[in-house]
Amino acid sequence: MTKATPHPVIWVKSSYSQGNGGECLEWAPAHAALTGEVLLRDSKAPHAPHLTLTPASFAGLVSLAKGSRSA
């Protein structure tokens, strides 16, 4: 269960998502700027649960997705 937010969450498709309708990731940059929480969801399932990450966790996820290693 996710907690309610005091503001509407506006989802934006990742600039890395391809336009082929396949693997699309959305995030909520205004929410991240306001709260420090990075929200991620699958654009094909907008009503499904989303991930809530800290900025450090998000950076680790991006690093893992790029195939790089962090110290």
PDB file of N, CA, C, O and CB in Angstrom:
ATOM      1  N   MET A   1       0.847  -1.174   0.000  1.00  0.00           N
ATOM      2  CA  MET A   1       0.000   0.000   0.000  1.00  0.00           C
ATOM      3  C   MET A   1       0.891   1.235   0.000  1.00  0.00           C
ATOM      4  O   MET A   1       1.891   1.281   0.716  1.00  0.00           O
ATOM      5  CB  MET A   1      -0.962  -0.001   1.218  1.00  0.00           C
ATOM      6  N   THR A   2       0.541   2.207  -0.778  1.00  0.00           N
ATOM      7  CA  THR A   2       1.302   3.446  -0.821  1.00  0.00           C
ATOM      8  C   THR A   2       0.584   4.505  -0.014  1.00  0.00           C
ATOM      9  O   THR A   2      -0.643   4.500   0.083  1.00  0.00           O
ATOM     10  CB  THR A   2       1.514   3.916  -2.270  1.00  0.00           C
ATOM     11  N   LYS A   3       1.352   5.415   0.566  1.00  0.00           N
ATOM     12  CA  LYS A   3       0.735   6.495   1.332  1.00  0.00           C
ATOM     13  C   LYS A   3       0.241   7.582   0.392  1.00  0.00           C
ATOM     14  O   LYS A   3       0.742   7.736  -0.722  1.00  0.00           O
ATOM     15  CB  LYS A   3       1.729   7.080   2.355  1.00  0.00           C
ATOM     16  N   ALA A   4      -0.738   8.324   0.852  1.00  0.00           N
ATOM     17  CA  ALA A   4      -1.294   9.407   0.043  1.00  0.00           C
ATOM     18  C   ALA A   4      -0.310  10.569  -0.010  1.00  0.00           C
ATOM     19  O   ALA A   4       0.426  10.816   0.945  1.00  0.00           O
ATOM     20  CB  ALA A   4      -2.657   9.876   0.610  1.00  0.00           C
ATOM     21  N   THR A   5      -0.304  11.266  -1.115  1.00  0.00           N
ATOM     22  CA  THR A   5       0.532  12.452  -1.245  1.00  0.00           C
ATOM     23  C   THR A   5      -0.351  13.683  -1.198  1.00  0.00           C
ATOM     24  O   THR A   5      -1.492  13.640  -1.657  1.00  0.00           O
ATOM     25  CB  THR A   5       1.359  12.417  -2.554  1.00  0.00           C
ATOM     26  N   PRO A   6       0.157  14.788  -0.647  1.00  0.00           N
ATOM     27  CA  PRO A   6      -0.645  16.000  -0.541  1.00  0.00           C
ATOM     28  C   PRO A   6      -0.757  16.771  -1.852  1.00  0.00           C
ATOM     29  O   PRO A   6      -1.369  17.838  -1.889  1.00  0.00           O
ATOM     30  CB  PRO A   6      -0.065  16.892   0.508  1.00  0.00           C
ATOM     31  N   HIS A   7      -0.186  16.257  -2.905  1.00  0.00           N
ATOM     32  CA  HIS A   7      -0.212  16.927  -4.206  1.00  0.00           C
ATOM     33  C   HIS A   7      -0.437  15.873  -5.293  1.00  0.00           C
ATOM     34  O   HIS A   7      -0.114  14.703  -5.091  1.00  0.00           O
ATOM     35  CB  HIS A   7       1.119  17.721  -4.460  1.00  0.00           C
ATOM     36  N   PRO A   8      -0.980  16.268  -6.428  1.00  0.00           N
ATOM     37  CA  PRO A   8      -1.159  15.292  -7.503  1.00  0.00           C
ATOM     38  C   PRO A   8       0.203  14.863  -8.061  1.00  0.00           C
ATOM     39  O   PRO A   8       1.106  15.683  -8.231  1.00  0.00           O
ATOM     40  CB  PRO A   8      -2.046  15.881  -8.632  1.00  0.00           C
ATOM     41  N   VAL A   9       0.329  13.579  -8.338  1.00  0.00           N
ATOM     42  CA  VAL A   9       1.565  13.056  -8.920  1.00  0.00           C
ATOM     43  C   VAL A   9       1.431  13.102 -10.438  1.00  0.00           C
ATOM     44  O   VAL A   9       0.507  12.521 -11.008  1.00  0.00           O
ATOM     45  CB  VAL A   9       1.862  11.596  -8.422  1.00  0.00           C
ATOM     46  N   ILE A  10       2.351  13.789 -11.077  1.00  0.00           N
ATOM     47  CA  ILE A  10       2.351  13.904 -12.535  1.00  0.00           C
ATOM     48  C   ILE A  10       3.471  13.026 -13.066  1.00  0.00           C
ATOM     49  O   ILE A  10       4.648  13.255 -12.785  1.00  0.00           O
ATOM     50  CB  ILE A  10       2.527  15.396 -13.001  1.00  0.00           C
ATOM     51  N   TRP A  11       3.087  12.016 -13.840  1.00  0.00           N
ATOM     52  CA  TRP A  11       4.035  11.040 -14.369  1.00  0.00           C
ATOM     53  C   TRP A  11       4.572  11.489 -15.721  1.00  0.00           C
ATOM     54  O   TRP A  11       3.834  12.028 -16.546  1.00  0.00           O
ATOM     55  CB  TRP A  11       3.376   9.660 -14.493  1.00  0.00           C
ATOM     56  N   VAL A  12       5.861  11.263 -15.938  1.00  0.00           N
ATOM     57  CA  VAL A  12       6.548  11.640 -17.166  1.00  0.00           C
ATOM     58  C   VAL A  12       7.296  10.417 -17.685  1.00  0.00           C
ATOM     59  O   VAL A  12       7.963   9.718 -16.921  1.00  0.00           O
ATOM     60  CB  VAL A  12       7.524  12.842 -16.930  1.00  0.00           C
ATOM     61  N   LYS A  13       7.181  10.165 -18.978  1.00  0.00           N
ATOM     62  CA  LYS A  13       7.898   9.030 -19.562  1.00  0.00           C
ATOM     63  C   LYS A  13       9.393   9.327 -19.581  1.00  0.00           C
ATOM     64  O   LYS A  13       9.811  10.433 -19.922  1.00  0.00           O
ATOM     65  CB  LYS A  13       7.384   8.724 -20.996  1.00  0.00           C
ATOM     66  N   SER A  14      10.178   8.349 -19.219  1.00  0.00           N
ATOM     67  CA  SER A  14      11.626   8.499 -19.222  1.00  0.00           C
ATOM     68  C   SER A  14      12.128   8.858 -20.613  1.00  0.00           C
ATOM     69  O   SER A  14      11.617   8.360 -21.616  1.00  0.00           O
ATOM     70  CB  SER A  14      12.298   7.217 -18.732  1.00  0.00           C
ATOM     71  N   SER A  15      13.124   9.720 -20.664  1.00  0.00           N
ATOM     72  CA  SER A  15      13.712  10.085 -21.957  1.00  0.00           C
ATOM     73  C   SER A  15      14.452   8.909 -22.577  1.00  0.00           C
ATOM     74  O   SER A  15      14.761   8.934 -23.768  1.00  0.00           O
ATOM     75  CB  SER A  15      14.663  11.272 -21.795  1.00  0.00           C
ATOM     76  N   TYR A  16      14.739   7.879 -21.786  1.00  0.00           N
ATOM     77  CA  TYR A  16      15.414   6.692 -22.309  1.00  0.00           C
ATOM     78  C   TYR A  16      14.432   5.661 -22.858  1.00  0.00           C
ATOM     79  O   TYR A  16      14.849   4.688 -23.487  1.00  0.00           O
ATOM     80  CB  TYR A  16      16.263   6.060 -21.222  1.00  0.00           C
ATOM     81  N   SER A  17      13.133   5.859 -22.629  1.00  0.00           N
ATOM     82  CA  SER A  17      12.137   4.925 -23.147  1.00  0.00           C
ATOM     83  C   SER A  17      12.048   5.065 -24.661  1.00  0.00           C
ATOM     84  O   SER A  17      12.039   6.172 -25.200  1.00  0.00           O
ATOM     85  CB  SER A  17      10.752   5.170 -22.493  1.00  0.00           C
ATOM     86  N   GLN A  18      11.983   3.949 -25.319  1.00  0.00           N
ATOM     87  CA  GLN A  18      11.870   3.942 -26.772  1.00  0.00           C
ATOM     88  C   GLN A  18      10.416   4.187 -27.156  1.00  0.00           C
ATOM     89  O   GLN A  18       9.518   3.889 -26.369  1.00  0.00           O
ATOM     90  CB  GLN A  18      12.384   2.599 -27.368  1.00  0.00           C
ATOM     91  N   GLY A  19      10.170   4.710 -28.320  1.00  0.00           N
ATOM     92  CA  GLY A  19       8.820   5.013 -28.781  1.00  0.00           C
ATOM     93  C   GLY A  19       8.113   3.827 -29.398  1.00  0.00           C
ATOM     94  O   GLY A  19       7.114   4.002 -30.095  1.00  0.00           O
ATOM     95  N   ASN A  20       8.607   2.626 -29.161  1.00  0.00           N
ATOM     96  CA  ASN A  20       8.025   1.446 -29.802  1.00  0.00           C
ATOM     97  C   ASN A  20       6.911   0.796 -28.985  1.00  0.00           C
ATOM     98  O   ASN A  20       6.424  -0.270 -29.362  1.00  0.00           O
ATOM     99  CB  ASN A  20       9.103   0.434 -30.063  1.00  0.00           C
ATOM    100  N   GLY A  21       6.493   1.412 -27.873  1.00  0.00           N
ATOM    101  CA  GLY A  21       5.405   0.871 -27.074  1.00  0.00           C
ATOM    102  C   GLY A  21       5.803  -0.305 -26.205  1.00  0.00           C
ATOM    103  O   GLY A  21       4.938  -0.970 -25.633  1.00  0.00           O
ATOM    104  N   GLY A  22       7.063  -0.569 -26.099  1.00  0.00           N
ATOM    105  CA  GLY A  22       7.532  -1.705 -25.325  1.00  0.00           C
ATOM    106  C   GLY A  22       7.901  -1.349 -23.904  1.00  0.00           C
ATOM    107  O   GLY A  22       7.029  -1.143 -23.060  1.00  0.00           O
ATOM    108  N   GLU A  23       9.164  -1.278 -23.644  1.00  0.00           N
ATOM    109  CA  GLU A  23       9.675  -1.105 -22.294  1.00  0.00           C
ATOM    110  C   GLU A  23       9.703   0.375 -21.916  1.00  0.00           C
ATOM    111  O   GLU A  23      10.709   1.053 -22.128  1.00  0.00           O
ATOM    112  CB  GLU A  23      11.076  -1.716 -22.171  1.00  0.00           C
ATOM    113  N   CYS A  24       8.612   0.872 -21.361  1.00  0.00           N
ATOM    114  CA  CYS A  24       8.522   2.279 -21.008  1.00  0.00           C
ATOM    115  C   CYS A  24       8.452   2.448 -19.495  1.00  0.00           C
ATOM    116  O   CYS A  24       7.661   1.796 -18.813  1.00  0.00           O
ATOM    117  CB  CYS A  24       7.302   2.922 -21.675  1.00  0.00           C
ATOM    118  N   LEU A  25       9.280   3.321 -19.001  1.00  0.00           N
ATOM    119  CA  LEU A  25       9.336   3.629 -17.586  1.00  0.00           C
ATOM    120  C   LEU A  25       8.904   5.072 -17.403  1.00  0.00           C
ATOM    121  O   LEU A  25       9.299   5.950 -18.169  1.00  0.00           O
ATOM    122  CB  LEU A  25      10.758   3.385 -17.005  1.00  0.00           C
ATOM    123  N   GLU A  26       8.089   5.313 -16.382  1.00  0.00           N
ATOM    124  CA  GLU A  26       7.670   6.672 -16.066  1.00  0.00           C
ATOM    125  C   GLU A  26       8.145   7.022 -14.663  1.00  0.00           C
ATOM    126  O   GLU A  26       8.288   6.156 -13.800  1.00  0.00           O
ATOM    127  CB  GLU A  26       6.127   6.824 -16.183  1.00  0.00           C
ATOM    128  N   TRP A  27       8.387   8.316 -14.458  1.00  0.00           N
ATOM    129  CA  TRP A  27       8.755   8.782 -13.135  1.00  0.00           C
ATOM    130  C   TRP A  27       8.042  10.093 -12.860  1.00  0.00           C
ATOM    131  O   TRP A  27       7.422  10.667 -13.755  1.00  0.00           O
ATOM    132  CB  TRP A  27      10.284   8.947 -13.007  1.00  0.00           C
ATOM    133  N   ALA A  28       8.129  10.566 -11.629  1.00  0.00           N
ATOM    134  CA  ALA A  28       7.425  11.784 -11.223  1.00  0.00           C
ATOM    135  C   ALA A  28       8.455  12.810 -10.744  1.00  0.00           C
ATOM    136  O   ALA A  28       8.709  12.913  -9.544  1.00  0.00           O
ATOM    137  CB  ALA A  28       6.372  11.481 -10.100  1.00  0.00           C
ATOM    138  N   PRO A  29       9.057  13.579 -11.682  1.00  0.00           N
ATOM    139  CA  PRO A  29      10.130  14.501 -11.296  1.00  0.00           C
ATOM    140  C   PRO A  29       9.705  15.604 -10.326  1.00  0.00           C
ATOM    141  O   PRO A  29      10.482  15.970  -9.444  1.00  0.00           O
ATOM    142  CB  PRO A  29      10.698  15.130 -12.520  1.00  0.00           C
ATOM    143  N   ALA A  30       8.503  16.138 -10.465  1.00  0.00           N
ATOM    144  CA  ALA A  30       8.062  17.187  -9.542  1.00  0.00           C
ATOM    145  C   ALA A  30       7.917  16.630  -8.127  1.00  0.00           C
ATOM    146  O   ALA A  30       8.248  17.306  -7.153  1.00  0.00           O
ATOM    147  CB  ALA A  30       6.724  17.798 -10.014  1.00  0.00           C
ATOM    148  N   HIS A  31       7.420  15.394  -8.017  1.00  0.00           N
ATOM    149  CA  HIS A  31       7.302  14.752  -6.708  1.00  0.00           C
ATOM    150  C   HIS A  31       8.692  14.547  -6.100  1.00  0.00           C
ATOM    151  O   HIS A  31       8.890  14.775  -4.906  1.00  0.00           O
ATOM    152  CB  HIS A  31       6.555  13.395  -6.827  1.00  0.00           C
ATOM    153  N   ALA A  32       9.645  14.121  -6.918  1.00  0.00           N
ATOM    154  CA  ALA A  32      11.005  13.907  -6.433  1.00  0.00           C
ATOM    155  C   ALA A  32      11.613  15.208  -5.918  1.00  0.00           C
ATOM    156  O   ALA A  32      12.257  15.230  -4.869  1.00  0.00           O
ATOM    157  CB  ALA A  32      11.881  13.318  -7.543  1.00  0.00           C
ATOM    158  N   ALA A  33      11.404  16.282  -6.659  1.00  0.00           N
ATOM    159  CA  ALA A  33      11.943  17.578  -6.250  1.00  0.00           C
ATOM    160  C   ALA A  33      11.304  18.068  -4.951  1.00  0.00           C
ATOM    161  O   ALA A  33      11.966  18.699  -4.126  1.00  0.00           O
ATOM    162  CB  ALA A  33      11.731  18.608  -7.357  1.00  0.00           C
ATOM    163  N   LEU A  34      10.030  17.779  -4.777  1.00  0.00           N
ATOM    164  CA  LEU A  34       9.292  18.259  -3.610  1.00  0.00           C
ATOM    165  C   LEU A  34       9.547  17.421  -2.362  1.00  0.00           C
ATOM    166  O   LEU A  34       9.641  17.958  -1.259  1.00  0.00           O
ATOM    167  CB  LEU A  34       7.815  18.275  -3.910  1.00  0.00           C
ATOM    168  N   THR A  35       9.661  16.095  -2.536  1.00  0.00           N
ATOM    169  CA  THR A  35       9.713  15.191  -1.381  1.00  0.00           C
ATOM    170  C   THR A  35      11.035  14.452  -1.207  1.00  0.00           C
ATOM    171  O   THR A  35      11.319  13.955  -0.117  1.00  0.00           O
ATOM    172  CB  THR A  35       8.623  14.193  -1.493  1.00  0.00           C
ATOM    173  N   GLY A  36      11.846  14.370  -2.254  1.00  0.00           N
ATOM    174  CA  GLY A  36      13.058  13.563  -2.187  1.00  0.00           C
ATOM    175  C   GLY A  36      12.815  12.100  -2.481  1.00  0.00           C
ATOM    176  O   GLY A  36      13.756  11.307  -2.446  1.00  0.00           O
ATOM    177  N   GLU A  37      11.577  11.714  -2.769  1.00  0.00           N
ATOM    178  CA  GLU A  37      11.244  10.338  -3.132  1.00  0.00           C
ATOM    179  C   GLU A  37      11.206  10.226  -4.652  1.00  0.00           C
ATOM    180  O   GLU A  37      10.588  11.051  -5.325  1.00  0.00           O
ATOM    181  CB  GLU A  37       9.879   9.903  -2.508  1.00  0.00           C
ATOM    182  N   VAL A  38      11.865   9.208  -5.188  1.00  0.00           N
ATOM    183  CA  VAL A  38      11.843   8.966  -6.621  1.00  0.00           C
ATOM    184  C   VAL A  38      10.804   7.876  -6.886  1.00  0.00           C
ATOM    185  O   VAL A  38      10.980   6.730  -6.471  1.00  0.00           O
ATOM    186  CB  VAL A  38      13.267   8.554  -7.161  1.00  0.00           C
ATOM    187  N   LEU A  39       9.728   8.236  -7.572  1.00  0.00           N
ATOM    188  CA  LEU A  39       8.663   7.290  -7.900  1.00  0.00           C
ATOM    189  C   LEU A  39       8.864   6.775  -9.313  1.00  0.00           C
ATOM    190  O   LEU A  39       9.120   7.556 -10.230  1.00  0.00           O
ATOM    191  CB  LEU A  39       7.269   7.946  -7.752  1.00  0.00           C
ATOM    192  N   LEU A  40       8.750   5.459  -9.497  1.00  0.00           N
ATOM    193  CA  LEU A  40       8.882   4.825 -10.810  1.00  0.00           C
ATOM    194  C   LEU A  40       7.700   3.897 -11.032  1.00  0.00           C
ATOM    195  O   LEU A  40       7.221   3.255 -10.097  1.00  0.00           O
ATOM    196  CB  LEU A  40      10.226   4.045 -10.928  1.00  0.00           C
ATOM    197  N   ARG A  41       7.229   3.829 -12.281  1.00  0.00           N
ATOM    198  CA  ARG A  41       6.161   2.887 -12.611  1.00  0.00           C
ATOM    199  C   ARG A  41       6.291   2.436 -14.060  1.00  0.00           C
ATOM    200  O   ARG A  41       6.971   3.067 -14.869  1.00  0.00           O
ATOM    201  CB  ARG A  41       4.775   3.524 -12.366  1.00  0.00           C
ATOM    202  N   ASP A  42       5.628   1.340 -14.362  1.00  0.00           N
ATOM    203  CA  ASP A  42       5.561   0.791 -15.713  1.00  0.00           C
ATOM    204  C   ASP A  42       4.426   1.520 -16.432  1.00  0.00           C
ATOM    205  O   ASP A  42       3.288   1.510 -15.962  1.00  0.00           O
ATOM    206  CB  ASP A  42       5.333  -0.779 -15.700  1.00  0.00           C
ATOM    207  N   SER A  43       4.726   2.148 -17.562  1.00  0.00           N
ATOM    208  CA  SER A  43       3.701   2.913 -18.270  1.00  0.00           C
ATOM    209  C   SER A  43       2.578   2.032 -18.807  1.00  0.00           C
ATOM    210  O   SER A  43       1.478   2.520 -19.067  1.00  0.00           O
ATOM    211  CB  SER A  43       4.329   3.681 -19.410  1.00  0.00           C
ATOM    212  N   LYS A  44       2.846   0.740 -18.974  1.00  0.00           N
ATOM    213  CA  LYS A  44       1.813  -0.177 -19.471  1.00  0.00           C
ATOM    214  C   LYS A  44       0.844  -0.585 -18.365  1.00  0.00           C
ATOM    215  O   LYS A  44      -0.212  -1.150 -18.650  1.00  0.00           O
ATOM    216  CB  LYS A  44       2.460  -1.424 -20.077  1.00  0.00           C
ATOM    217  N   ALA A  45       1.188  -0.305 -17.108  1.00  0.00           N
ATOM    218  CA  ALA A  45       0.341  -0.676 -15.975  1.00  0.00           C
ATOM    219  C   ALA A  45       0.246   0.506 -15.006  1.00  0.00           C
ATOM    220  O   ALA A  45       0.729   0.416 -13.878  1.00  0.00           O
ATOM    221  CB  ALA A  45       0.901  -1.941 -15.251  1.00  0.00           C
ATOM    222  N   PRO A  46      -0.371   1.609 -15.433  1.00  0.00           N
ATOM    223  CA  PRO A  46      -0.372   2.819 -14.613  1.00  0.00           C
ATOM    224  C   PRO A  46      -1.118   2.694 -13.283  1.00  0.00           C
ATOM    225  O   PRO A  46      -0.873   3.484 -12.370  1.00  0.00           O
ATOM    226  CB  PRO A  46      -0.966   3.928 -15.393  1.00  0.00           C
ATOM    227  N   HIS A  47      -2.010   1.733 -13.157  1.00  0.00           N
ATOM    228  CA  HIS A  47      -2.757   1.583 -11.905  1.00  0.00           C
ATOM    229  C   HIS A  47      -2.150   0.530 -10.995  1.00  0.00           C
ATOM    230  O   HIS A  47      -2.642   0.304  -9.889  1.00  0.00           O
ATOM    231  CB  HIS A  47      -4.198   1.227 -12.197  1.00  0.00           C
ATOM    232  N   ALA A  48      -1.095  -0.106 -11.447  1.00  0.00           N
ATOM    233  CA  ALA A  48      -0.385  -1.084 -10.619  1.00  0.00           C
ATOM    234  C   ALA A  48       0.475  -0.330  -9.602  1.00  0.00           C
ATOM    235  O   ALA A  48       0.716   0.867  -9.760  1.00  0.00           O
ATOM    236  CB  ALA A  48       0.496  -2.041 -11.500  1.00  0.00           C
ATOM    237  N   PRO A  49       0.934  -1.020  -8.570  1.00  0.00           N
ATOM    238  CA  PRO A  49       1.816  -0.357  -7.606  1.00  0.00           C
ATOM    239  C   PRO A  49       3.072   0.199  -8.284  1.00  0.00           C
ATOM    240  O   PRO A  49       3.498  -0.290  -9.330  1.00  0.00           O
ATOM    241  CB  PRO A  49       2.213  -1.334  -6.493  1.00  0.00           C
ATOM    242  N   HIS A  50       3.643   1.213  -7.677  1.00  0.00           N
ATOM    243  CA  HIS A  50       4.867   1.810  -8.201  1.00  0.00           C
ATOM    244  C   HIS A  50       5.992   1.620  -7.188  1.00  0.00           C
ATOM    245  O   HIS A  50       5.747   1.261  -6.036  1.00  0.00           O
ATOM    246  CB  HIS A  50       4.661   3.319  -8.519  1.00  0.00           C
ATOM    247  N   LEU A  51       7.211   1.860  -7.622  1.00  0.00           N
ATOM    248  CA  LEU A  51       8.364   1.831  -6.727  1.00  0.00           C
ATOM    249  C   LEU A  51       8.580   3.210  -6.126  1.00  0.00           C
ATOM    250  O   LEU A  51       8.400   4.221  -6.804  1.00  0.00           O
ATOM    251  CB  LEU A  51       9.630   1.359  -7.473  1.00  0.00           C
ATOM    252  N   THR A  52       8.962   3.254  -4.869  1.00  0.00           N
ATOM    253  CA  THR A  52       9.351   4.486  -4.203  1.00  0.00           C
ATOM    254  C   THR A  52      10.785   4.299  -3.741  1.00  0.00           C
ATOM    255  O   THR A  52      11.065   3.445  -2.900  1.00  0.00           O
ATOM    256  CB  THR A  52       8.393   4.836  -3.001  1.00  0.00           C
ATOM    257  N   LEU A  53      11.694   5.095  -4.290  1.00  0.00           N
ATOM    258  CA  LEU A  53      13.116   4.950  -4.004  1.00  0.00           C
ATOM    259  C   LEU A  53      13.698   6.235  -3.425  1.00  0.00           C
ATOM    260  O   LEU A  53      13.184   7.329  -3.656  1.00  0.00           O
ATOM    261  CB  LEU A  53      13.871   4.555  -5.269  1.00  0.00           C
ATOM    262  N   THR A  54      14.778   6.076  -2.670  1.00  0.00           N
ATOM    263  CA  THR A  54      15.564   7.238  -2.262  1.00  0.00           C
ATOM    264  C   THR A  54      16.420   7.636  -3.467  1.00  0.00           C
ATOM    265  O   THR A  54      16.624   6.819  -4.364  1.00  0.00           O
ATOM    266  CB  THR A  54      16.458   6.928  -0.981  1.00  0.00           C
ATOM    267  N   PRO A  55      16.917   8.857  -3.504  1.00  0.00           N
ATOM    268  CA  PRO A  55      17.806   9.229  -4.604  1.00  0.00           C
ATOM    269  C   PRO A  55      19.026   8.309  -4.719  1.00  0.00           C
ATOM    270  O   PRO A  55      19.450   7.991  -5.830  1.00  0.00           O
ATOM    271  CB  PRO A  55      18.266  10.661  -4.426  1.00  0.00           C
ATOM    272  N   ALA A  56      19.593   7.878  -3.593  1.00  0.00           N
ATOM    273  CA  ALA A  56      20.751   6.974  -3.632  1.00  0.00           C
ATOM    274  C   ALA A  56      20.368   5.617  -4.207  1.00  0.00           C
ATOM    275  O   ALA A  56      21.130   5.034  -4.978  1.00  0.00           O
ATOM    276  CB  ALA A  56      21.343   6.798  -2.227  1.00  0.00           C
ATOM    277  N   SER A  57      19.199   5.112  -3.840  1.00  0.00           N
ATOM    278  CA  SER A  57      18.732   3.833  -4.392  1.00  0.00           C
ATOM    279  C   SER A  57      18.464   3.942  -5.880  1.00  0.00           C
ATOM    280  O   SER A  57      18.774   3.024  -6.639  1.00  0.00           O
ATOM    281  CB  SER A  57      17.467   3.366  -3.671  1.00  0.00           C
ATOM    282  N   PHE A  58      17.890   5.059  -6.301  1.00  0.00           N
ATOM    283  CA  PHE A  58      17.638   5.273  -7.726  1.00  0.00           C
ATOM    284  C   PHE A  58      18.953   5.320  -8.500  1.00  0.00           C
ATOM    285  O   PHE A  58      19.063   4.734  -9.577  1.00  0.00           O
ATOM    286  CB  PHE A  58      16.842   6.573  -7.946  1.00  0.00           C
ATOM    287  N   ALA A  59      19.949   6.018  -7.951  1.00  0.00           N
ATOM    288  CA  ALA A  59      21.260   6.081  -8.608  1.00  0.00           C
ATOM    289  C   ALA A  59      21.864   4.683  -8.729  1.00  0.00           C
ATOM    290  O   ALA A  59      22.477   4.357  -9.745  1.00  0.00           O
ATOM    291  CB  ALA A  59      22.218   7.012  -7.825  1.00  0.00           C
ATOM    292  N   GLY A  60      21.694   3.861  -7.702  1.00  0.00           N
ATOM    293  CA  GLY A  60      22.187   2.488  -7.764  1.00  0.00           C
ATOM    294  C   GLY A  60      21.463   1.674  -8.809  1.00  0.00           C
ATOM    295  O   GLY A  60      22.080   0.864  -9.501  1.00  0.00           O
ATOM    296  N   LEU A  61      20.165   1.873  -8.936  1.00  0.00           N
ATOM    297  CA  LEU A  61      19.384   1.162  -9.945  1.00  0.00           C
ATOM    298  C   LEU A  61      19.826   1.558 -11.349  1.00  0.00           C
ATOM    299  O   LEU A  61      19.970   0.705 -12.224  1.00  0.00           O
ATOM    300  CB  LEU A  61      17.888   1.443  -9.762  1.00  0.00           C
ATOM    301  N   VAL A  62      20.039   2.848 -11.559  1.00  0.00           N
ATOM    302  CA  VAL A  62      20.506   3.322 -12.866  1.00  0.00           C
ATOM    303  C   VAL A  62      21.879   2.736 -13.169  1.00  0.00           C
ATOM    304  O   VAL A  62      22.134   2.308 -14.295  1.00  0.00           O
ATOM    305  CB  VAL A  62      20.558   4.872 -12.906  1.00  0.00           C
ATOM    306  N   SER A  63      22.754   2.713 -12.192  1.00  0.00           N
ATOM    307  CA  SER A  63      24.084   2.146 -12.372  1.00  0.00           C
ATOM    308  C   SER A  63      23.999   0.676 -12.730  1.00  0.00           C
ATOM    309  O   SER A  63      24.711   0.212 -13.620  1.00  0.00           O
ATOM    310  CB  SER A  63      24.922   2.332 -11.116  1.00  0.00           C
ATOM    311  N   LEU A  64      23.145  -0.054 -12.052  1.00  0.00           N
ATOM    312  CA  LEU A  64      22.952  -1.475 -12.343  1.00  0.00           C
ATOM    313  C   LEU A  64      22.396  -1.669 -13.749  1.00  0.00           C
ATOM    314  O   LEU A  64      22.842  -2.553 -14.480  1.00  0.00           O
ATOM    315  CB  LEU A  64      22.012  -2.113 -11.308  1.00  0.00           C
ATOM    316  N   ALA A  65      21.421  -0.843 -14.127  1.00  0.00           N
ATOM    317  CA  ALA A  65      20.833  -0.967 -15.461  1.00  0.00           C
ATOM    318  C   ALA A  65      21.834  -0.665 -16.563  1.00  0.00           C
ATOM    319  O   ALA A  65      21.768  -1.248 -17.646  1.00  0.00           O
ATOM    320  CB  ALA A  65      19.643  -0.043 -15.592  1.00  0.00           C
ATOM    321  N   LYS A  66      22.759   0.241 -16.290  1.00  0.00           N
ATOM    322  CA  LYS A  66      23.788   0.565 -17.279  1.00  0.00           C
ATOM    323  C   LYS A  66      24.883  -0.487 -17.332  1.00  0.00           C
ATOM    324  O   LYS A  66      25.709  -0.486 -18.244  1.00  0.00           O
ATOM    325  CB  LYS A  66      24.397   1.916 -16.976  1.00  0.00           C
ATOM    326  N   GLY A  67      24.889  -1.395 -16.341  1.00  0.00           N
ATOM    327  CA  GLY A  67      25.894  -2.445 -16.325  1.00  0.00           C
ATOM    328  C   GLY A  67      27.211  -2.002 -15.714  1.00  0.00           C
ATOM    329  O   GLY A  67      28.225  -2.689 -15.842  1.00  0.00           O
ATOM    330  N   SER A  68      27.194  -0.859 -15.054  1.00  0.00           N
ATOM    331  CA  SER A  68      28.421  -0.394 -14.410  1.00  0.00           C
ATOM    332  C   SER A  68      28.426  -0.821 -12.947  1.00  0.00           C
ATOM    333  O   SER A  68      27.397  -1.218 -12.400  1.00  0.00           O
ATOM    334  CB  SER A  68      28.558   1.145 -14.528  1.00  0.00           C
ATOM    335  N   ARG A  69      29.575  -0.736 -12.336  1.00  0.00           N
ATOM    336  CA  ARG A  69      29.725  -1.126 -10.935  1.00  0.00           C
ATOM    337  C   ARG A  69      30.050   0.096 -10.118  1.00  0.00           C
ATOM    338  O   ARG A  69      30.826   0.958 -10.530  1.00  0.00           O
ATOM    339  CB  ARG A  69      30.817  -2.203 -10.763  1.00  0.00           C
ATOM    340  N   SER A  70      29.444   0.155  -8.954  1.00  0.00           N
ATOM    341  CA  SER A  70      29.769   1.253  -8.036  1.00  0.00           C
ATOM    342  C   SER A  70      30.610   0.713  -6.895  1.00  0.00           C
ATOM    343  O   SER A  70      30.492  -0.458  -6.533  1.00  0.00           O
ATOM    344  CB  SER A  70      28.478   1.935  -7.490  1.00  0.00           C
ATOM    345  N   ALA A  71      31.448   1.548  -6.334  1.00  0.00           N
ATOM    346  CA  ALA A  71      32.337   1.130  -5.235  1.00  0.00           C
ATOM    347  C   ALA A  71      31.604   1.097  -3.933  1.00  0.00           C
ATOM    348  O   ALA A  71      32.190   0.769  -2.902  1.00  0.00           O
ATOM    349  CB  ALA A  71      33.535   2.056  -5.118  1.00  0.00           C
TER     350      ALA A  71
END
